[in-house]
Amino acid sequence: MDTEQEIQRAEEARFLLEQPLLKQALDEIEAATIQRWEMAESKDQREDYWRLFKITKLFRQALQSYIETGKLAKLQIEQEKRGISAIWRR
């Protein structure tokens, strides 16, 4: 994936994370999962709910990772532009 694609993916991830409905849905899933985990009657049920909780966290982390990668891609492009302009000034 090139830097422009990484920047585009970062913008899309940021858009998603800023959507109140998505944030609310993930918050509700996490809260319900924790509640069910606490009330689980068996070890297997608790493990299943814990996995679901971790998956929602991983989803958010993946989107945040895309945002961070996009930031780095922007910095790389800026540095390349500065390097080219410095060469032309010489």
N, C-alpha and C positions, 0 to 999 in steps of 0.2 A: 504494500500500500504506500503510495507516495504522500508527501507532506500535505498537499492540497486535499487529498481524500481524508487524511487524518483530521485536518481542520474542519472539514465538512461533517465528519462523524462526531467530532466534539461539539459542534453547534447543535446537531440533532440530539445528542445526549443531554446537553444543557437544556434544550427546549423541553425534553421529556421530564427531566428532574424538576423543572420549574412549574410543571402542570399541577395545579392543586388537586385535580381528580386522581391523578396517578399517585401523588404523595399520600392522599387520604386512603386510597385503596391499599397501598402497601402498609401504611400504619395500621389499618384495621386488620389486615391479614396477620401482621406480626402480633398485635394485641390478642386477637382471637386464638392464634396458635399458642401463645404463652399461656393463656387461660386454659386451653384444652390440655396443654402439656402438664400444667399443675394438677389438673383433675384426672389425668390418665390413670387407669387402673392397672396397667401392666407396663413392664419395662419396654416391650416392643412398641406399645402406643407412644410412650414418652420419647423413644428414639425417633419414631416417625414424625412426631410434632417438632422435635428439635431439628431434624433435617429440613423440614418445611421452613422453619424459622431461619435457618442458615441460608437456605436458597434465596429467600427474599432479601437478606442482607447481601448475598453475593451479587444479586441482580443490581442493587443500588451501587455496589462497589465497582461492578463492571462499567456501568455508565459513568461513574466518577473517574474511573481510569481512562476512559475515552476522552473525557474533558481534559485531564492532565496531559495526556499524549498530544492532544490538539494544541495545548499551550506550548509544549516543547516544540512542536512543528512550526508554530508561528514564530517562536524565537529563532529557530534555525533559519527560516526564510528571511527574517529581519537581519540576522548576522550575515547571511549570504549577500543581501542587498547592500549592507554597509561595506562589505569586503569589495564588492564590485565598484561601488562609488569611490572607495578609497583608491582603487587602481586607476580609475579614470581621472582622479584629481592629480595624480603624479605626473 
